[in-house]
Amino acid sequence: MEKRDVIMVVMGLVIVLVIALVAKPMLTGKPVDMSVPVAIPGLATPTPTPTPAAVGADDSYEKYKASQNAPASSPNPTTTPAPTPSWSGQAQGLSLTNPQRYNQTPTPTPIPHSGVYNTVPEQEDEMVTYATIEGTYPGVTNPIHMPFPYWELRYTIDPADTLFVSSTESKAAGVATNNAAQSFPSFSITVQDADQPNRTIRVITPHGGIDEELWKKDTNSDPRPWTEKFYEGVEDHNYFFTITPHMITSYKIEVLVPKRYIGKY
């Protein structure tokens, strides 16, 4: 091809471009379409393959936001135990049970008490009965629940006749020979920890001993009832009592607490 032919071809292309880019938009009023044609005659249009990251991107984000707003779930949900109702002020009777329940005998060997006693005198409170124990024979009580930081144990006993006199000969031959025998009553209460049965809190015996003859002669010398005060300082605890009477007709034990504790513990 000669140089002149090349110039003619180039000029023809320029004229076509001017018509397409300038003349045609001016005549039709439409902007120039500079986009690449989607389909080229004779060639197949490839289908774009979405990348894995783009698939479901919006849906995953929505699920993520929902999981952030959802309340946290526990695999093992725990239930809150119902609170124990406070004491209403009604006294309870405490009965005896089988000593084997605690692997104890009616006369356990006491061990030293390592608790700390309150040295500050307790203020004068009106006391009310929390539990009572009445009986004649030795035994071990059922557990008693004690939610109070301070309580008292008040007890009284009725001793049996301890002096026995008998005549061995007739007075016809002179002065009869008399034989006499006397036994001595005793009583003890062992306060033990029901949660730790081998732990003895205190062994209680009547202060001043038991002398009913003296009490009959002088009523002012009668110490009954006796009172023991407990400053355990441990709330929500359980105890049991081992009772050991000897030559005792009957006994009565009361567990007392301040009246101001009603409805509080």
C-alpha positions as CSV (number, residue, x, y, z in Angstrom):
1,M,0.0,0.0,0.0
2,E,1.2,3.4,-1.0
3,K,1.6,6.3,1.4
4,R,-1.3,8.1,-0.2
5,D,-3.6,5.1,0.4
6,V,-2.6,5.1,4.2
7,I,-3.4,8.8,4.4
8,M,-6.8,8.3,2.9
9,V,-7.6,5.5,5.3
10,V,-6.6,7.5,8.4
11,M,-8.6,10.5,7.2
12,G,-11.7,8.2,6.7
13,L,-11.4,7.0,10.3
14,V,-11.1,10.5,11.6
15,I,-14.2,11.5,9.7
16,V,-16.1,8.5,11.2
17,L,-15.0,9.3,14.7
18,V,-16.0,13.0,14.3
19,I,-19.4,12.0,13.1
20,A,-19.9,9.4,15.9
21,L,-18.5,11.6,18.7
22,V,-19.7,15.1,17.7
23,A,-22.2,15.2,14.9
24,K,-24.5,12.3,16.1
25,P,-24.8,13.6,19.8
26,M,-25.6,17.1,18.5
27,L,-28.3,15.8,16.2
28,T,-29.9,13.2,18.7
29,G,-29.3,15.1,21.9
30,K,-28.0,11.9,23.6
31,P,-24.6,11.8,25.5
32,V,-21.7,9.9,24.0
33,D,-21.7,6.1,25.0
34,M,-18.1,5.5,26.0
35,S,-18.8,2.1,27.6
36,V,-17.3,-1.2,26.5
37,P,-19.8,-3.3,24.7
38,V,-21.1,-6.2,26.7
39,A,-21.4,-8.5,23.8
40,I,-19.0,-8.6,20.8
41,P,-20.4,-10.3,17.7
42,G,-18.8,-13.6,17.2
43,L,-17.5,-14.0,20.8
44,A,-19.2,-15.7,23.8
45,T,-19.8,-13.6,26.9
46,P,-18.2,-15.2,30.0
47,T,-20.3,-15.5,33.1
48,P,-18.6,-13.8,36.1
49,T,-17.9,-16.2,38.9
50,P,-18.7,-14.7,42.4
51,T,-15.9,-15.0,44.9
52,P,-16.7,-17.0,48.1
53,A,-16.3,-14.0,50.3
54,A,-18.9,-12.1,48.3
55,V,-21.5,-14.9,48.5
56,G,-24.0,-14.2,51.3
57,A,-21.9,-11.3,52.7
58,D,-24.9,-9.2,53.7
59,D,-26.7,-12.2,55.3
60,S,-23.7,-13.1,57.4
61,Y,-23.3,-9.6,58.7
62,E,-27.0,-9.5,59.7
63,K,-26.5,-12.9,61.6
64,Y,-23.4,-11.5,63.3
65,K,-25.3,-8.4,64.5
66,A,-28.2,-10.5,65.8
67,S,-25.8,-12.8,67.7
68,Q,-24.3,-9.7,69.4
69,N,-27.7,-8.5,70.5
70,A,-28.9,-11.9,71.7
71,P,-28.6,-12.7,75.5
72,A,-25.8,-15.0,76.5
73,S,-27.0,-18.5,77.1
74,S,-25.6,-20.8,79.8
75,P,-25.1,-24.5,78.9
76,N,-26.1,-25.5,82.5
77,P,-28.6,-23.0,83.9
78,T,-28.6,-22.8,87.6
79,T,-31.7,-22.3,89.7
80,T,-31.7,-19.9,92.7
81,P,-32.9,-21.7,95.8
82,A,-35.9,-20.3,97.5
83,P,-35.0,-18.3,100.6
84,T,-35.7,-20.0,104.0
85,P,-38.7,-18.3,105.7
86,S,-37.8,-16.5,108.9
87,W,-39.0,-17.8,112.2
88,S,-42.6,-16.9,113.0
89,G,-42.3,-17.2,116.8
90,Q,-44.0,-20.6,117.1
91,A,-42.2,-22.9,119.5
92,Q,-41.4,-26.5,118.4
93,G,-41.2,-29.7,120.3
94,L,-37.9,-31.5,120.0
95,S,-38.1,-35.3,120.3
96,L,-35.5,-38.0,120.9
97,T,-34.1,-40.2,118.1
98,N,-31.8,-43.2,117.7
99,P,-28.3,-42.3,119.0
100,Q,-26.9,-44.4,116.1
101,R,-28.0,-41.7,113.8
102,Y,-24.9,-39.7,114.8
103,N,-22.8,-42.8,115.6
104,Q,-23.0,-41.6,119.2
105,T,-23.9,-43.2,122.6
106,P,-25.9,-41.5,125.3
107,T,-22.6,-40.7,127.1
108,P,-20.2,-39.3,124.5
109,T,-16.6,-38.4,125.4
110,P,-16.5,-34.6,125.4
111,I,-13.7,-32.8,123.5
112,P,-12.4,-29.3,124.1
113,H,-14.5,-26.5,122.6
114,S,-12.4,-24.2,120.4
115,G,-15.1,-21.6,119.9
116,V,-14.8,-18.0,120.9
117,Y,-17.3,-16.7,123.6
118,N,-18.6,-13.2,123.6
119,T,-17.2,-11.3,126.6
120,V,-19.6,-8.4,126.2
121,P,-22.7,-8.9,128.4
122,E,-25.8,-9.5,126.4
123,Q,-28.4,-6.8,126.8
124,E,-31.5,-7.7,128.8
125,D,-33.9,-9.1,126.2
126,E,-37.3,-10.5,126.5
127,M,-36.8,-14.2,125.7
128,V,-39.3,-16.5,123.9
129,T,-39.3,-20.3,123.6
130,Y,-37.9,-21.6,120.3
131,A,-38.0,-25.3,121.2
132,T,-38.8,-27.6,124.2
133,I,-37.6,-31.1,125.3
134,E,-39.4,-33.0,128.0
135,G,-38.8,-36.5,129.2
136,T,-37.5,-38.9,131.8
137,Y,-35.1,-41.2,130.1
138,P,-31.7,-40.7,128.5
139,G,-31.5,-40.1,124.7
140,V,-30.3,-38.0,121.8
141,T,-32.5,-35.4,120.2
142,N,-33.3,-34.8,116.6
143,P,-31.3,-32.0,115.0
144,I,-32.5,-28.5,115.8
145,H,-31.9,-25.7,113.2
146,M,-30.4,-22.6,114.9
147,P,-30.3,-19.5,112.7
148,F,-29.6,-17.2,115.6
149,P,-26.3,-15.7,116.7
150,Y,-27.3,-15.8,120.4
151,W,-29.5,-18.3,122.3
152,E,-30.0,-19.7,125.7
153,L,-30.7,-23.2,127.1
154,R,-32.8,-23.2,130.2
155,Y,-33.5,-26.5,132.0
156,T,-35.0,-27.9,135.2
157,I,-35.1,-31.4,136.8
158,D,-37.1,-33.3,139.5
159,P,-34.8,-35.7,141.3
160,A,-36.0,-39.0,142.6
161,D,-35.9,-40.0,146.3
162,T,-32.3,-41.1,146.9
163,L,-32.5,-42.2,150.6
164,F,-33.7,-45.7,151.4
165,V,-34.1,-47.0,155.0
166,S,-35.1,-50.5,155.9
167,S,-35.5,-52.5,159.2
168,T,-33.9,-55.9,159.4
169,E,-35.0,-57.0,162.9
170,S,-38.1,-56.9,165.1
171,K,-38.3,-54.4,167.9
172,A,-39.5,-57.1,170.3
173,A,-35.9,-58.1,170.9
174,G,-34.8,-54.6,171.5
175,V,-33.7,-51.8,169.2
176,A,-34.1,-52.9,165.6
177,T,-31.1,-52.7,163.2
178,N,-31.7,-50.3,160.4
179,N,-30.0,-50.3,157.0
180,A,-29.9,-47.2,155.0
181,A,-28.7,-46.5,151.4
182,Q,-28.4,-43.3,149.5
183,S,-27.7,-42.6,145.8
184,F,-26.8,-39.3,144.2
185,P,-28.7,-38.1,141.2
186,S,-26.9,-36.5,138.3
187,F,-27.8,-34.8,135.0
188,S,-26.0,-33.6,132.0
189,I,-26.7,-32.1,128.6
190,T,-24.1,-32.4,125.8
191,V,-24.5,-29.9,123.0
192,Q,-23.1,-31.2,119.8
193,D,-22.6,-29.9,116.3
194,A,-25.1,-31.8,114.0
195,D,-23.0,-30.9,110.9
196,Q,-19.8,-32.2,112.6
197,P,-21.1,-34.9,115.0
198,N,-17.7,-35.4,116.6
199,R,-17.5,-31.8,117.6
200,T,-18.8,-31.1,121.1
201,I,-19.8,-27.6,121.8
202,R,-20.4,-27.8,125.6
203,V,-21.2,-30.3,128.3
204,I,-23.7,-28.8,130.8
205,T,-24.2,-30.0,134.4
206,P,-26.3,-28.3,137.1
207,H,-24.2,-25.7,138.9
208,G,-23.9,-26.3,142.6
209,G,-25.0,-30.0,142.3
210,I,-28.4,-31.6,143.0
211,D,-29.5,-31.5,146.6
212,E,-33.3,-31.7,146.9
213,E,-33.2,-32.0,150.7
214,L,-31.4,-28.7,151.0
215,W,-33.8,-27.1,148.5
216,K,-36.8,-28.2,150.7
217,K,-35.3,-26.7,153.8
218,D,-34.3,-23.4,152.2
219,T,-36.2,-22.5,149.1
220,N,-33.8,-19.6,148.4
221,S,-31.1,-22.1,147.8
222,D,-33.0,-23.8,145.0
223,P,-31.1,-22.9,141.7
224,R,-33.7,-24.2,139.3
225,P,-34.0,-23.5,136.5
226,W,-30.4,-23.3,135.3
227,T,-29.5,-21.2,132.3
228,E,-26.7,-21.5,129.8
229,K,-25.9,-18.8,127.3
230,F,-24.5,-19.5,123.8
231,Y,-22.6,-16.9,121.8
232,E,-21.7,-19.1,118.9
233,G,-21.7,-16.2,116.4
234,V,-22.5,-18.6,113.6
235,E,-25.9,-18.2,111.9
236,D,-27.8,-20.9,110.2
237,H,-26.4,-23.8,112.1
238,N,-27.6,-27.2,113.4
239,Y,-27.2,-28.8,116.8
240,F,-28.4,-31.9,118.7
241,F,-28.5,-32.6,122.4
242,T,-27.4,-35.8,124.2
243,I,-29.3,-36.0,127.5
244,T,-28.0,-38.2,130.4
245,P,-30.2,-38.3,133.5
246,H,-29.5,-40.5,136.6
247,M,-32.1,-40.9,139.4
248,I,-34.1,-38.1,137.8
249,T,-37.9,-38.3,137.7
250,S,-38.4,-35.8,134.9
251,Y,-36.6,-33.0,133.1
252,K,-37.6,-30.1,130.9
253,I,-35.3,-28.2,128.6
254,E,-36.2,-25.0,126.8
255,V,-34.2,-23.3,124.0
256,L,-34.8,-19.5,124.2
257,V,-34.0,-16.7,121.8
258,P,-34.6,-12.9,122.1
259,K,-38.1,-11.9,121.0
260,R,-36.6,-9.2,118.7
261,Y,-35.3,-12.1,116.5
262,I,-38.9,-13.0,115.4
263,G,-39.2,-12.4,111.7
264,K,-35.6,-11.4,111.4
265,Y,-33.9,-14.8,111.1
